[in-house]
Amino acid sequence: MNLNIRVKDRDILLEVKDGEEIVDKIEWKDENSLSLSLLKNLDRLLRKNKINAMDLEKSDVNIISAGFSTERIMTTVSKTVNYCLTK
């Protein structure tokens, strides 16, 4: 399973895919609290679908247009997930 994170302006999408099939997704508009809402929504998405973080194979981030801080937060979360999956 893969975790995909997409950002376009203030629109945020988290989705878990198993191959090409979308298992589930969460979408929301960022209200300048991305660092809090991203981790909370990621946890909600995984728990709702009974997915252990170690069931993920990789994380990808797709930033279409975002501010500097948003881009750094998203990239850091994606890289951290990928790092943890290699341990």
N, C-alpha and C positions, 0 to 999 in steps of 0.2 A: 504494500500500500504506500501511496505517496501523499504528502501534504503539500498542497499548492496554496500560495498566498499571492493575491493580486491586489494591487492598489492603483486606483485611477482617481486623481484628485482626492476627494474625501470618501470615496466609495471603497470599502474594504471587503474582500471575499476570502474566506478560508474554505477549502474543500479537501476532502479526503477521497482519493481515487484508488480503486483496485483495478489495475490495468487501465483500460479506457472507461470503465464504469465508475460513475460518481456515486460514492457510498453516501455522502451527506455533505452539506455545505451550510455556512452561516455568512450572511451579508449584513453590513451595517454602515452607517455614515459616521466618520470620525468626528468627535466633538472636542478635539484637543486633549484627549485622554487616551491616546493610542497605546501607550505602554501598559496601561491598566486593562483596557478593554481587549487588547489582542491576546494576552495570556489568559484572561478569564474566558474569552470565547473559544480559544483553543482547547482549554480544559473541558469546557462544556461540550464541545463537538466530540472529543475523544470519549468522554464518559457516557454521553448519550448513545453512542454506537458501540460501547463496550470494547473500545480499542485501547490497548496498552501502547504507550509511546514507543516501546521497543518493537511493536508490530510494524511500525513505519520503516520503509526502506530508505527514503530520502525526502528532503524538503526543497521545494523550488519557490523562488520569489519572482514575480513579474511586476515591475513598477512601470506603469505607463506614464503617469505624471504625478509627482508628489513633491512636497517640500523636503528640504535637506534633512530635518530631524526625522520625518516619517520614513524616508529612505534608509537612514541609518538604523532605525529601530527594526524595520522589516528585515533588512539584510542581516543584522546581528541575530535576530531570532532564528532565521532560516539557517545561518551558519552554525549556531549553537545546537540546534536540533540535529543537523548533519554530523557535527562533531560527536555528540552523545551517542549517535547510532553506530559509530565506528568503534566504540569502547566495549 
